[in-house]
Amino acid sequence: RILRSLMNIRMPGRMSDAIIKIQDEYLQECANEKGIVELSDIAIAKDNISIWQGDITRLKLDAIVNAANSQMLGCFIPMHTCIDNQIHTFAGVQLREECYNQMKKLREKYGSDYVQATAIPMITDGYNLPAKKVIHIVGPIVANKLTPELEKNLEDCYKNTLNICLENGIKSLAFCCISTGEFHFPNKKAAEIAVKTVLEWSLKYPNSMERIIFNVFKDEDRRYYEELL
């Protein structure tokens, strides 16, 4: 808990090779203790689409999706339960550093006040995660009521993530439930948009993906996806 809390609050930057080596050994041991889930362990619900309930940091895939914030540096709240915190913790401090370096280049291009726009994905290595890559995306925030614009933004999150998979040769991907946690997007509507968008994209680009997984944590979300698929 202390290590994780320190990792959560640590600002991005280089760390000595000796410490990185110890961190990597520890996090890889953590991954093995939690249990690594292979693609072959996950049942298919429809065509090449699966529903899997559990900790997304256990999945050994080409990529997993992180519900990021607009700063793209992970969650700085010690021991917070959000997926952003989980992914950054078990990937290791290298992930925050890579995100920082990518954002630094974007700020050099677009200005010092640049923040990542909604539905624009960023791809990084997975480091100590079983997944090879992490695709970070900022979902829409529902402050008051749900609007058609917010629904379109969420649709774009799924579409743009799949497009970046196409560009980078990613064949297996796990989506988290984008925007449904801290960003307050209604769970049922989010599931409907996710399934509809993924099915439509898959028809447009047949055989592009070996597997697309909807990763859920709550029983409520699992029920919605099972009903839709």
Rosetta blueprint (number, residue, H / E / L):
1 R L
2 I H
3 L H
4 R H
5 S H
6 L H
7 M H
8 N H
9 I H
10 R L
11 M L
12 P L
13 G L
14 R L
15 M L
16 S L
17 D H
18 A H
19 I H
20 I H
21 K H
22 I H
23 Q H
24 D H
25 E H
26 Y H
27 L H
28 Q H
29 E H
30 C H
31 A H
32 N H
33 E H
34 K H
35 G L
36 I L
37 V E
38 E E
39 L H
40 S H
41 D H
42 I L
43 A L
44 I L
45 A L
46 K E
47 D L
48 N L
49 I E
50 S E
51 I E
52 W E
53 Q E
54 G L
55 D L
56 I H
57 T H
58 R H
59 L E
60 K E
61 L L
62 D L
63 A E
64 I E
65 V E
66 N E
67 A E
68 A E
69 N L
70 S L
71 Q L
72 M L
73 L L
74 G L
75 C L
76 F L
77 I L
78 P L
79 M L
80 H L
81 T L
82 C L
83 I H
84 D H
85 N H
86 Q H
87 I H
88 H H
89 T H
90 F H
91 A H
92 G L
93 V H
94 Q H
95 L H
96 R H
97 E H
98 E H
99 C H
100 Y H
101 N H
102 Q H
103 M H
104 K H
105 K H
106 L H
107 R H
108 E H
109 K H
110 Y H
111 G L
112 S L
113 D L
114 Y L
115 V L
116 Q L
117 A L
118 T L
119 A L
120 I L
121 P L
122 M E
123 I E
124 T E
125 D E
126 G L
127 Y L
128 N L
129 L L
130 P L
131 A L
132 K L
133 K E
134 V E
135 I E
136 H E
137 I E
138 V E
139 G L
140 P L
141 I L
142 V L
143 A L
144 N L
145 K L
146 L L
147 T L
148 P H
149 E H
150 L H
151 E H
152 K H
153 N H
154 L H
155 E H
156 D H
157 C H
158 Y H
159 K H
160 N H
161 T H
162 L H
163 N H
164 I H
165 C H
166 L H
167 E H
168 N H
169 G L
170 I L
171 K L
172 S E
173 L E
174 A E
175 F E
176 C L
177 C L
178 I L
179 S L
180 T L
181 G L
182 E L
183 F L
184 H L
185 F L
186 P L
187 N H
188 K H
189 K H
190 A H
191 A H
192 E H
193 I H
194 A H
195 V H
196 K H
197 T H
198 V H
199 L H
200 E H
201 W H
202 S H
203 L H
204 K H
205 Y L
206 P L
207 N L
208 S L
209 M L
210 E L
211 R E
212 I E
213 I E
214 F E
215 N E
216 V E
217 F L
218 K L
219 D H
220 E H
221 D H
222 R H
223 R H
224 Y H
225 Y H
226 E H
227 E H
228 L H
229 L L
